Amino acid sequence: MPPGRDMREPAPTSAPPSPRIGYRPTGDAPGNGTLALLRFSTSPSPDDARVLHVPFASLDTSLDEVWLVDGPVRHGRDGGLRWSRGGGWLFAAIDVREDDHGGLEQAAAHAYEALSRLVAASAECHVQRIWNYLGAINDGEGDDERYKHFCTGRIRGMGEIFAQGFPAATAIGHHGTGGWLQVYLLATDRPGTRVENPRQVSAWRYPRQYGRTPPSFARATLLPEDDVLAISGTAAVVGHASAHVGDIVAQLEETARNLDALLDAGGMPSGFDARAPLKAYVRHPEHADAVRAFAAARWPEAPLIVVHGDICRSELLVEIDGWRYR
């Protein structure tokens, strides 16, 4: 899966219109064109399979993240999986109790096996973007760190749908009910374009010091219509090393440089505008104001949600992911 010379791989020429993703005040029920509605709270998810409670405390006015597609949406459940499809797109999610599978590594393998089976049996069989949320992500030393166990389980559970390359991804530690792993994804019927950051080593090529199994994700995915860049969780990593330990402002500056590099590598316009929703995960809630001030100065038009979550490396204080529309 090495990136192309320009850090991109070729994408197909036609595809269903990309989902329209944005934020709105929490509380409204999903409409007919809603593929997914993500609600940032630790409450149980309702019966509507499109509504997923993401286990993070929002540090802002309550907002939902809404994914809209053209056309009607069908939705349902298949065992522990929830799914919805419409407009050529598939949303799928699973919540797994670690104790039911003998620990985090086995739970991650189970979650990915279940999602892989669902996607492989669907017309929307190309995963574009995936999110992984687990508790106590930094607990454990060396190879026993929980994030490293998750990485091993994830690669064990990946099926043939990932044989052509990894999608963009985020992995963050939540502070919800202990022992739960949540994974959700966005897929469609055509492959996207994997985009790598020339300032960073590709995650699957990380050296051994980062665990037995390197992280399995691309830095971003350009959706098949070539109109939206889905950006992975991005932090202050240069090459493969963490930068500016303990300095939230410097880490934000480095993260912004990495985001700029991704936009350039993906052939997207610079910066983030009013149609480019961003999500910032902060390790320490007291850093939320610094993140908001930085974003307001750097990307004043971009919608922003700030949530309390732990980054996959204990020395990192903030991570940002999001979407950039052309």
N, C-alpha and C positions, 0 to 999 in steps of 0.2 A: 503493500500500500504506500510506496514512497510518493510524496507529492510531486507534481509536474514541475518543470523548470520554472514556471511562473507561480508556483505554489497552488495550482488549481488542476483539476482533472476535468475532461470534457463532459458537458451535460447534454441531455437530449434537447431537441428543438421545439417540442410542444408538450404541454402539460396542463392539468386543470389549474384554474386561477388559485393563487396562494391564499391561505386563510388570512383574514384581517384580525390582527391581534392588538388589543388595547386594554385599558383599565377603565373601570366605572365604579361608582359608589356601590358598596356591598348591599345585598338584600334582594335584588330583583331576581325573579325566576328566569331560567334560560328561555329564549325565544326559539322560533322554528328553525332559524339558521345557525343556532349555537352548536358548535361541535364540542366545546368544552368550556366549563366555567370553573376556574380555580379560586378557591376561597381560603385565605391565609388565616387559619385558626386550627385549634386542636380538637374541635367538636367533631362528632361522628358525621360522616357523609350521608346525605339523604338518599332516598330510594332512586332518584333520577341519576342514572349512570353517568350523565355528563357533568355532574357537579361533584368536584373532588375537593375535600378539605385537606389542604397542604399543611403539614404540622409545624408551621412557623408562626411566631407572634409578629404581627406587623408592627412596625415602629412609626407608622404614619396613620393618617385618617384611613379608616377601613376602605379598602378598594378590592374589587374582584378583578382577576385577569380573565378576559373573555376571548375565545377563538370563534370567529364567524366564518362561515363558508356559504357559497352560492348553492341554493337548492335545499330540499328537505333533508333532515338528519334522522336516521334511525339509531336507536340505542338500546342496550340491554346488558345482561350479565351472563357470564359463562363460568360457573364455579366461583372462584375468588377473583376473576377478572371482571372489570367493567370496560365497556367499549361503546363508541359511537362512530358512525360513518355517514358521510354525505359530501357532495361536491367533489368526489374523487379523493377524499382524505379520511384517515382513520386516527382516532384517539383511543388509546388503550392504557389501562392503569391496573396496578395490583398492589395491595397491602399485604405483607407477609409477617406473621409473628415468628421471630427467630427461634423461640423455644419449641415451636411445632416442627422444626427441621434440624434440630441439634446444634444450632448456632448460626452466626451471621454468614459464614462462608457458604454453608449449605442452603440458607435462606436465599442468598443472592443467586445461587445456581438455580434454585427452584423458580424464583421470580423470572429470571431470564429464559428458562426453558418454557415456562407457561406463555410468556409474551411472544417468544419465537414461534411457538406452535400456532398461536393465533394469527400472527402476521403472515407466516408461511402459507396458511390456508386462505388468505384474503387476497382480493385483487390489489389492495393497497399494501404491497409486499416490500416496499423500500422504506426503511426507517430513515427519517431525516434528522430527528432531534430526540434526545432522551434525557430524563432527569432522574436522579437517584438521591434519596434522602434517608439517612440512617442516624440513629442515636449514638452519642458518645464516640464520634468518628475518630478522635485522636487518642482514645484510651489504648493502653498497651505499649510496650517498648519494642523497638526493632521490627522484626518480621511479625511480631504478635500485635502490632497496632491494628485496630479494627478496620481502618480504611484499607490496609493491605490485604486483610482477609476478604473484605468485600471485593477487591479487584480480582483476587483469585477465583472467588465464586462466580463473579460476573463472566469471566472468560470461559469458565466451565459450562455455563448455561447458554452461551451464545450458540445459535445454530447456523444453518446455512444462509439465513438471511443476512448475516454479517460477514459472509465469506468474501464479499467484494470490497470490504472496508468498513471502518467504524464511522458512526455518525457523530455530529456534535453532541456534547453531553455536559451535564453539571452533576457534581457529587458534593453534597453539603450535609453537615451534621445538624440534626434538629434537636429541639429541647422538649419534644412532646413525650407522650407515653413511652416508657423505655421498652426496648426489645422489638420495635416495629421497623420494618423496611418498607419504604414506598418507592415504586418505580412507575413512571408514566412516559408515554412517547407519542410522537406524531409521525405518521407514515403516509405514503401515497403510492400511486401505481407506476411511478418512474423514478429512476435514481436521481439524486441531487449531485451537486459538485462539492467534493470535500476540499476545504481550504485550510492551509497551514500558515503559521505565523513565522516569517523568516527570522524573527528575533528569538525564537524559542525552538528547542529540540522537540520534535514530534513526540507526543506523550508515550506512544507505544515503543519508542526507542530510548526511553529513560535508562540510565545505567542501574546496575544491581542495587545500589544504595537505597533506591526507592521501593524495594520489595522484590519478592520472588516473581511476581507478575506485574509488568508495567501497566499503568492505566491505559484503558482501551477506548480512546475517543479522538475525534478530529477537533481542531481548534474552532471550526465553524463549518456550516453547510450552506451552500447557495441552493435555494429551493429550485425545483426543476423548471419553473417558469423564468428563472434567471432574474427575478425581481426582488427577492428578499434574502438577506443573509441572516441565518439563525446562528447566533454567537454563543459558543460554549462559555462556561464559567471561566472568567479571565481574571488573573491576579498578578501580583508583582513578581513574576518569574522571568528571568533572563537566561537564555540558554536552557539549562535545567535547574538552575539554582534560585532559591528565594532571595529577594533583594530587600534592603531597608528594614531589617528586623526591628520591630518595636516602634516604627515611625509611620503613623497612619497617613499623614499628608504625603510623604515620599512614596508610600505604597500606592496611594491613589494616583499620583503622577505617573508612576511606572505602569500601572494598570491602564491608564489612558493612552500611554504610548503603545502598549500592546493592542488595544482596541483600534487605534489609528492604523497600526500595521495590518491588522486583519481586514479592515475596510479596504485598504489599498490592495492587499493580496486578492481580495474577492472582487475587485473591480467596481467597488461601490463609491458613491460620493462621500466626501469626508464629513466627519461630524455626525451628530445625531439630532434629528429635528422632531417636530411634533408628532410624526407618525413612527417614531423609533422608541418604543417602550423599553426601559431598562429596569433591571432588578438588582439591587445591591444587598448582599448578605454581609452582615457585620458581626464579628466575634463578640465585641463588647458594645452593649447598647449605648454607652456614653459616647461612642464614636459616630452615632447616627447624624448628629448635627454637622460634624466635619464632612461627612459624605454628602449631605444635602447641600452644604455651602459650596463644595467642590463642583458638584454636578450643576448647580445653578450658575456658576461662573463659566464652566466649560461647555455645558450643553443646556442652555437656559430653556429651550423649547421642549426638550425630551421628557416625556412622562417618566416618573420614577417611583418605584416601591422600594422601601428599605425594610428588611426583615432581620430578625435575630437568628443567626445561624453560624455554625463553626466551619471554617475552611479546612480543606483536606490536609493541609500542613499546619502544624500547631503554631508556627512562627508567622503565618499570614493572618492579617487582621481584616481583610476585606476582599470580596470577589464580586465581579459584576458580570451578568449575562444579559441578553436581550435580543432585539430584532432590529435590523436596518432595512427599510424599504427604499427601493431605488427612486 
